[in-house]
Amino acid sequence: MSAHVRGHVEETRVLVVEDDRGIAESLVRGLRQAGYEAEGVRTGRAALSAPTPDVVLLDLGLPDIDGVEVCRRLRARSDAAIIAVTARGEEADRVVALDEGADDYLVKPFGLAELLARIRAVLRRRRPAEPEVLRHGPLAVDLRTRQIAVDGREVALTPKEFAILECLAADPGRVVSRQQILERAWDAHWYGPTKVLDVHVAALRRKLGVPGLVETVYGQGFRLGAVEVPEVQS
């Protein structure tokens, strides 16, 4: 049975266009820690020659080409989400950038949490809505209600078990590393024993009751395996 696949943060490519090296490195580092694929360039020419990303954080005060012109050229050739990032706070500057194709506007200084929220917002507007129910074989994971069903039978999971299953069900067959699961289900800076994950995975397998559904890929992590749905005999 085919699976609905959610978009992954780690599959979202962000291009930081910022001529201040310190600011650029800080932004790239923060975005990578949040799970994005982030790269930085320092000029408009480099931005225009870079591979097309999903999101562009565009400083309007670039040393070679005016940021608004870069925004116009990027929008003419790409549907990437563009967030203008600048020290210019006047309304006229915001209007010009938005008129030339920017999706949003951030005025320096700003916090990383606000930036991440703006990125999520522009991606929601540009991407189709993600499916609320992930399906794989007999498994159904309802992301809105946080309910799990196997062959229509509701399965009660703890919050940690649900988080683990959600990681795996987002892309069935893809191996998710132990560290990735720990960071999502526990904390981004988890430093405790990884054995705790094995305990929860074992409990999750017992509750799901489908042999081979949650597979261990030794030395790598876990994944949802191919599960054959038995044919109904007439």
Kinemage of the C-alpha trace (Angstrom):
@kinemage 1
@onewidth
@group {chain A} dominant
@subgroup {mainchain}
@vectorlist {calphas} color= white
{ca met a 1} P 0.000 0.000 0.000
{ca ser a 2} L 1.438 3.364 -0.936
{ca ala a 3} L 2.317 5.810 1.800
{ca his a 4} L 1.611 9.505 2.054
{ca val a 5} L 4.914 11.208 2.768
{ca arg a 6} L 5.254 14.342 4.799
{ca gly a 7} L 7.732 17.070 3.893
{ca his a 8} L 10.858 16.940 6.024
{ca val a 9} L 12.594 19.919 7.528
{ca glu a 10} L 15.934 18.323 6.650
{ca glu a 11} L 14.877 18.223 2.992
{ca thr a 12} L 14.286 21.993 2.934
{ca arg a 13} L 17.195 23.891 1.425
{ca val a 14} L 17.778 27.433 2.694
{ca leu a 15} L 20.152 29.878 1.005
{ca val a 16} L 21.404 32.674 3.269
{ca val a 17} L 22.454 35.726 1.238
{ca glu a 18} L 24.293 37.965 3.697
{ca asp a 19} L 27.541 39.896 3.260
{ca asp a 20} L 28.333 40.096 6.972
{ca arg a 21} L 30.346 36.933 7.609
{ca gly a 22} L 29.515 36.756 11.317
{ca ile a 23} L 25.773 37.122 10.778
{ca ala a 24} L 25.797 34.672 7.866
{ca glu a 25} L 27.673 32.011 9.807
{ca ser a 26} L 25.371 32.435 12.804
{ca leu a 27} L 22.263 32.090 10.632
{ca val a 28} L 23.585 29.052 8.768
{ca arg a 29} L 24.589 27.394 12.033
{ca gly a 30} L 21.199 28.051 13.625
{ca leu a 31} L 19.312 26.766 10.591
{ca arg a 32} L 21.383 23.588 10.438
{ca gln a 33} L 20.801 22.973 14.128
{ca ala a 34} L 17.082 23.313 13.415
{ca gly a 35} L 17.402 20.598 10.774
{ca tyr a 36} L 17.500 22.622 7.552
{ca glu a 37} L 20.020 22.211 4.744
{ca ala a 38} L 21.548 25.682 4.863
{ca glu a 39} L 24.308 27.338 2.846
{ca gly a 40} L 25.540 30.916 2.783
{ca val a 41} L 26.726 33.264 0.044
{ca arg a 42} L 27.903 36.858 0.411
{ca thr a 43} L 26.996 38.521 -2.897
{ca gly a 44} L 24.052 38.930 -5.199
{ca arg a 45} L 25.935 37.317 -8.072
{ca ala a 46} L 26.620 34.243 -5.972
{ca ala a 47} L 22.951 34.093 -4.992
{ca leu a 48} L 21.849 34.226 -8.625
{ca ser a 49} L 24.290 31.499 -9.664
{ca ala a 50} L 23.543 29.163 -6.743
{ca pro a 51} L 21.319 26.085 -7.164
{ca thr a 52} L 17.687 26.968 -6.607
{ca pro a 53} L 16.799 26.505 -2.922
{ca asp a 54} L 13.411 26.189 -1.228
{ca val a 55} L 13.867 29.350 0.849
{ca val a 56} L 16.083 32.406 0.345
{ca leu a 57} L 16.992 34.663 3.264
{ca leu a 58} L 17.976 37.740 1.309
{ca asp a 59} L 19.855 40.712 2.752
{ca leu a 60} L 18.850 43.806 0.774
{ca gly a 61} L 22.135 45.636 1.433
{ca leu a 62} L 24.503 43.545 -0.689
{ca pro a 63} L 27.901 44.864 -1.864
{ca asp a 64} L 27.515 44.171 -5.592
{ca ile a 65} L 23.853 44.100 -6.643
{ca asp a 66} L 21.000 45.780 -4.808
{ca gly a 67} L 19.055 43.179 -2.860
{ca val a 68} L 15.744 44.284 -4.349
{ca glu a 69} L 17.121 43.640 -7.843
{ca val a 70} L 18.343 40.216 -6.729
{ca cys a 71} L 14.856 39.540 -5.367
{ca arg a 72} L 13.286 40.524 -8.693
{ca arg a 73} L 15.623 38.262 -10.682
{ca leu a 74} L 15.147 35.319 -8.335
{ca arg a 75} L 11.384 35.634 -8.485
{ca ala a 76} L 11.443 35.807 -12.297
{ca arg a 77} L 13.064 32.384 -12.513
{ca ser a 78} L 12.073 30.565 -9.335
{ca asp a 79} L 9.155 29.887 -7.012
{ca ala a 80} L 11.443 29.725 -3.960
{ca ala a 81} L 10.096 31.425 -0.865
{ca ile a 82} L 11.988 34.697 -0.372
{ca ile a 83} L 12.307 36.407 3.001
{ca ala a 84} L 13.951 39.830 2.808
{ca val a 85} L 16.319 40.260 5.761
{ca thr a 86} L 17.637 43.793 6.275
{ca ala a 87} L 18.253 46.693 8.613
{ca arg a 88} L 15.898 48.846 6.541
{ca gly a 89} L 12.704 49.207 8.511
{ca glu a 90} L 10.859 51.922 6.581
{ca glu a 91} L 7.515 51.002 5.080
{ca ala a 92} L 8.617 52.083 1.583
{ca asp a 93} L 11.477 49.550 1.659
{ca arg a 94} L 9.148 46.775 2.753
{ca val a 95} L 6.646 47.620 0.024
{ca val a 96} L 9.318 47.631 -2.692
{ca ala a 97} L 10.709 44.265 -1.611
{ca leu a 98} L 7.247 42.712 -1.417
{ca asp a 99} L 6.276 44.174 -4.783
{ca glu a 100} L 9.383 42.625 -6.357
{ca gly a 101} L 8.456 39.154 -5.161
{ca ala a 102} L 9.479 38.764 -1.521
{ca asp a 103} L 7.111 36.614 0.519
{ca asp a 104} L 7.982 38.149 3.868
{ca tyr a 105} L 10.184 40.776 5.464
{ca leu a 106} L 12.346 40.690 8.612
{ca val a 107} L 14.035 43.724 10.113
{ca lys a 108} L 17.337 43.299 11.951
{ca pro a 109} L 17.879 42.522 14.740
{ca phe a 110} L 15.654 39.465 15.071
{ca gly a 111} L 15.744 36.199 16.976
{ca leu a 112} L 16.262 32.747 15.507
{ca ala a 113} L 12.891 31.573 16.837
{ca glu a 114} L 11.097 34.321 14.895
{ca leu a 115} L 13.074 33.507 11.747
{ca leu a 116} L 12.194 29.809 11.983
{ca ala a 117} L 8.532 30.712 12.482
{ca arg a 118} L 8.614 32.935 9.381
{ca ile a 119} L 10.204 30.132 7.346
{ca arg a 120} L 7.521 27.684 8.444
{ca ala a 121} L 4.824 30.226 7.567
{ca val a 122} L 6.082 30.948 4.031
{ca leu a 123} L 6.516 27.232 3.347
{ca arg a 124} L 2.950 26.527 4.465
{ca arg a 125} L 1.687 29.132 2.031
{ca arg a 126} L 3.759 27.798 -0.866
{ca arg a 127} L 3.470 24.055 -0.328
{ca pro a 128} L 0.336 21.967 -0.566
{ca ala a 129} L -1.116 20.929 2.746
{ca glu a 130} L 0.541 17.884 4.207
{ca pro a 131} L -1.636 14.835 4.680
{ca glu a 132} L -3.079 14.519 8.151
{ca val a 133} L -3.071 10.719 8.002
{ca leu a 134} L 0.066 8.752 7.122
{ca arg a 135} L -0.598 5.211 5.868
{ca his a 136} L 1.705 2.256 5.431
{ca gly a 137} L 0.326 -1.237 4.993
{ca pro a 138} L -2.154 -1.836 7.844
{ca leu a 139} L -0.858 1.198 9.753
{ca ala a 140} L -2.611 4.588 9.893
{ca val a 141} L -1.107 7.513 11.809
{ca asp a 142} L -3.460 10.470 12.306
{ca leu a 143} L -1.255 13.515 12.865
{ca arg a 144} L -4.103 15.824 13.884
{ca thr a 145} L -5.704 13.622 16.514
{ca arg a 146} L -2.463 11.727 17.308
{ca gln a 147} L -4.320 8.430 17.027
{ca ile a 148} L -2.860 5.180 15.701
{ca ala a 149} L -4.755 2.342 14.061
{ca val a 150} L -3.609 -1.068 12.782
{ca asp a 151} L -6.115 -2.743 10.449
{ca gly a 152} L -8.703 -0.343 11.843
{ca arg a 153} L -7.930 -1.297 15.445
{ca glu a 154} L -7.013 1.702 17.577
{ca val a 155} L -3.685 1.388 19.384
{ca ala a 156} L -2.902 3.489 22.456
{ca leu a 157} L 0.641 4.855 22.474
{ca thr a 158} L 2.579 7.010 24.891
{ca pro a 159} L 3.733 10.445 23.610
{ca lys a 160} L 7.276 9.118 23.121
{ca glu a 161} L 6.070 6.041 21.241
{ca phe a 162} L 3.922 8.229 18.996
{ca ala a 163} L 6.877 10.541 18.292
{ca ile a 164} L 9.062 7.576 17.341
{ca leu a 165} L 6.399 6.153 15.043
{ca glu a 166} L 5.741 9.533 13.470
{ca cys a 167} L 9.461 9.834 12.600
{ca leu a 168} L 9.380 6.465 10.854
{ca ala a 169} L 5.968 6.813 9.196
{ca ala a 170} L 6.863 10.151 7.602
{ca asp a 171} L 8.943 8.266 5.025
{ca pro a 172} L 8.446 4.481 5.182
{ca gly a 173} L 11.500 2.504 4.131
{ca arg a 174} L 13.899 5.332 4.906
{ca val a 175} L 16.344 4.588 7.706
{ca val a 176} L 16.099 7.108 10.536
{ca ser a 177} L 19.183 7.173 12.733
{ca arg a 178} L 19.001 6.627 16.467
{ca gln a 179} L 20.271 10.158 17.059
{ca gln a 180} L 17.624 11.699 14.787
{ca ile a 181} L 14.866 9.880 16.643
{ca leu a 182} L 16.268 10.853 20.036
{ca glu a 183} L 16.519 14.498 19.013
{ca arg a 184} L 12.939 14.585 17.739
{ca ala a 185} L 11.253 12.496 20.403
{ca trp a 186} L 13.292 13.669 23.387
{ca asp a 187} L 15.380 16.788 22.920
{ca ala a 188} L 17.579 18.448 20.319
{ca his a 189} L 20.487 18.209 22.769
{ca trp a 190} L 19.904 14.688 24.087
{ca tyr a 191} L 23.012 13.337 25.762
{ca gly a 192} L 21.510 10.506 27.807
{ca pro a 193} L 21.847 6.760 27.199
{ca thr a 194} L 20.534 5.611 23.815
{ca lys a 195} L 19.288 2.386 25.427
{ca val a 196} L 16.135 4.247 26.394
{ca leu a 197} L 15.199 4.267 22.701
{ca asp a 198} L 15.405 0.472 22.476
{ca val a 199} L 13.017 0.140 25.415
{ca his a 200} L 10.426 2.369 23.745
{ca val a 201} L 10.842 0.698 20.340
{ca ala a 202} L 10.300 -2.706 21.934
{ca ala a 203} L 7.103 -1.460 23.589
{ca leu a 204} L 5.971 0.095 20.305
{ca arg a 205} L 6.453 -3.202 18.452
{ca arg a 206} L 4.436 -5.096 21.050
{ca lys a 207} L 1.558 -2.663 20.832
{ca leu a 208} L 1.466 -2.569 17.027
{ca gly a 209} L 1.581 -6.363 16.867
{ca val a 210} L 2.767 -6.515 13.252
{ca pro a 211} L 5.989 -8.519 12.809
{ca gly a 212} L 8.505 -6.744 10.606
{ca leu a 213} L 6.714 -3.389 10.677
{ca val a 214} L 9.373 -1.608 12.729
{ca glu a 215} L 12.736 -2.871 11.507
{ca thr a 216} L 16.142 -2.471 13.111
{ca val a 217} L 18.875 -1.629 10.615
{ca tyr a 218} L 21.937 -2.595 12.595
{ca gly a 219} L 24.526 0.123 12.919
{ca gln a 220} L 22.198 2.683 11.315
{ca gly a 221} L 18.809 3.028 13.002
{ca phe a 222} L 15.212 2.046 12.382
{ca arg a 223} L 12.687 2.112 9.546
{ca leu a 224} L 9.220 0.923 8.633
{ca gly a 225} L 9.592 -2.279 6.672
{ca ala a 226} L 7.559 -3.603 3.781
{ca val a 227} L 4.500 -5.326 5.192
{ca glu a 228} L 2.351 -7.533 3.027
{ca val a 229} L -1.360 -7.103 3.543
{ca pro a 230} L -2.989 -10.560 3.353
{ca glu a 231} L -5.536 -10.974 0.602
{ca val a 232} L -9.116 -11.568 1.605
{ca gln a 233} L -10.267 -14.967 0.431
{ca ser a 234} L -13.608 -14.958 -1.362
